[in-house]
Amino acid sequence: MPKGKRTVFDADEMVDSEKSQERMELEALYAETFKNLQEGSVVEGIILSIQEDGVMVDIGYKSEGMVPRQEFTAEEIGKLKAGEKIQIYLEEREDSEGNIILSKEKADRMKIWKEIEEVYQKDAVIEGKVISRIKGGMIVDIGVKAFLPGSQIDLRPVRDLDQLIGKTFPMKIIKMNHRRGNIVVSRRVLLEESRDRKRQTTLSSLQEGQVVEGVVKNLTDYGAFVDLGGIDGLLHITDMSWKRVKHPSEVVEVGDEIEVKVLKFDRERNRVSLGLQATGRGPVE
């Protein structure tokens, strides 16, 4: 009998040992799961159900989490199906009540930040919509809010900034700090690059005696500066008409598209003298 009892004891001990081993393996599995589920990171989950309060998601943790319904648009909710995978942001593995806290909005925001960082690293162009005016510049929407300084809006100061609200422009990111959530963009950088390309094209083809089209950019007491395509030429007041002109505004206005003749072109100094009366249109009477 003692031997029999000993045999029974050995069997119980073996069962306990196996259970202990299983428990250790489960604990190790949980520990590995916890290690991969870092708070403040985006994780992959599986949709379990769509409920009135939100979307129940399983992220492989010991309990499921509920994503608030208001973080989804009506269109998004309509497309969700149980069993589908979803990228979700893990805020807390356990709050004070033991609930797991998940967020779709923050996951979307982190995805956008990653895309914006890639644009920044590649020095690529991004579309920005001007949404409001603040001190020193404008706020634009590039997926997240960014700051467009007044000095980076155009090649010249813009007097009426409010006219830009609601408009979309190509821009470049010139500074960004993800930790602080700050992004600075520039439209002027692209305008300068475009102007430089036009200038090189214009300089390579411009000749004295040539009649070209230009846009009046600025008026002074002694004449008008005309943009010929990346390079400005001076249309002197004495070359505007056969008769005496008191001020250039009597003949042209800023924004006018005019034909002018290249009277002199100094290639070394990139200076161009223009004449209006020497074109085929005849002098201003």
Secondary structure as the mmCIF struct_conf table of DSSP 4:
data_model
#
loop_
_struct_conf.conf_type_id
_struct_conf.id
_struct_conf.beg_label_comp_id
_struct_conf.beg_label_asym_id
_struct_conf.beg_label_seq_id
_struct_conf.end_label_comp_id
_struct_conf.end_label_asym_id
_struct_conf.end_label_seq_id
HELX_RH_AL_P HELX_RH_AL_P1 PRO A 2 ASN A 36
BEND BEND1 LEU A 37 LEU A 37
TURN_TY1_P TURN_TY1_P1 GLU A 39 GLY A 40
STRN STRN1 SER A 41 ILE A 50
BEND BEND2 GLU A 52 ASP A 53
STRN STRN2 GLY A 54 ASP A 58
BEND BEND3 GLY A 60 SER A 63
STRN STRN3 GLY A 65 PRO A 68
HELX_RH_3T_P HELX_RH_3T_P1 ARG A 69 GLU A 71
BEND BEND4 PHE A 72 PHE A 72
HELX_RH_AL_P HELX_RH_AL_P2 ALA A 74 LYS A 79
TURN_TY1_P TURN_TY1_P2 ALA A 82 GLY A 83
STRN STRN4 LYS A 85 GLU A 92
BEND BEND5 ARG A 93 ARG A 93
TURN_TY1_P TURN_TY1_P3 SER A 96 GLU A 97
BEND BEND6 GLY A 98 GLY A 98
STRN STRN5 ILE A 100 SER A 103
HELX_RH_AL_P HELX_RH_AL_P3 LYS A 104 LYS A 122
TURN_TY1_P TURN_TY1_P4 ASP A 123 ASP A 123
STRN STRN6 VAL A 125 ILE A 134
TURN_TY1_P TURN_TY1_P5 LYS A 135 GLY A 136
STRN STRN7 GLY A 137 ASP A 141
BEND BEND7 ILE A 142 VAL A 144
STRN STRN8 LYS A 145 PRO A 149
HELX_RH_3T_P HELX_RH_3T_P2 GLY A 150 GLN A 152
BEND BEND8 ILE A 153 ARG A 156
BEND BEND9 ARG A 159 ARG A 159
HELX_RH_3T_P HELX_RH_3T_P3 LEU A 161 LEU A 164
TURN_TY1_P TURN_TY1_P6 ILE A 165 GLY A 166
STRN STRN9 THR A 168 ASN A 177
TURN_TY1_P TURN_TY1_P7 HIS A 178 GLY A 181
STRN STRN10 ASN A 182 SER A 186
BEND BEND10 ARG A 187 ARG A 187
HELX_RH_AL_P HELX_RH_AL_P4 ARG A 188 SER A 205
TURN_TY1_P TURN_TY1_P8 GLU A 208 GLY A 209
STRN STRN11 VAL A 211 THR A 220
TURN_TY1_P TURN_TY1_P9 ASP A 221 TYR A 222
STRN STRN12 GLY A 223 ASP A 227
BEND BEND11 LEU A 228 ILE A 231
STRN STRN13 ASP A 232 HIS A 236
HELX_RH_3T_P HELX_RH_3T_P4 ILE A 237 ASP A 239
BEND BEND12 MET A 240 MET A 240
BEND BEND13 TRP A 242 LYS A 243
BEND BEND14 LYS A 246 LYS A 246
HELX_RH_3T_P HELX_RH_3T_P5 PRO A 248 GLU A 250
TURN_TY1_P TURN_TY1_P10 VAL A 251 VAL A 251
TURN_TY1_P TURN_TY1_P11 VAL A 254 GLY A 255
STRN STRN14 GLU A 257 ASP A 266
TURN_TY1_P TURN_TY1_P12 ARG A 267 ASN A 270
STRN STRN15 ARG A 271 GLY A 275
BEND BEND15 LEU A 276 LEU A 276
TURN_TY1_P TURN_TY1_P13 GLN A 277 ALA A 278
BEND BEND16 THR A 279 THR A 279
TURN_TY1_P TURN_TY1_P14 GLY A 280 ARG A 281
#
